Amino acid sequence: MLVVDASVMINALVDDGEAGRAARKAIMTDLVWMAPGHMPSEVARVITRLVRQDLITASNDEVIIHRTRRQ
């Protein structure tokens, strides 16, 4: 069982670089996760902020939402 915090999940969802690859690899090592109850809202808040700051595009936001719904 893995304990996943918001920073790991955000990296896994939005970072196409080394940090994102490392986060995705880490969370795929065990498919049983535990996370704080506030993690989904924290992830959504950060993704919204990244879109507003033009650090990711709205289309990235849609891809992220789609990825999380498939899980």
Helices and strands as residue ranges (DSSP letters): E 2-3, H 6-14, H 18-28, E 33-34, H 39-52, H 58-70
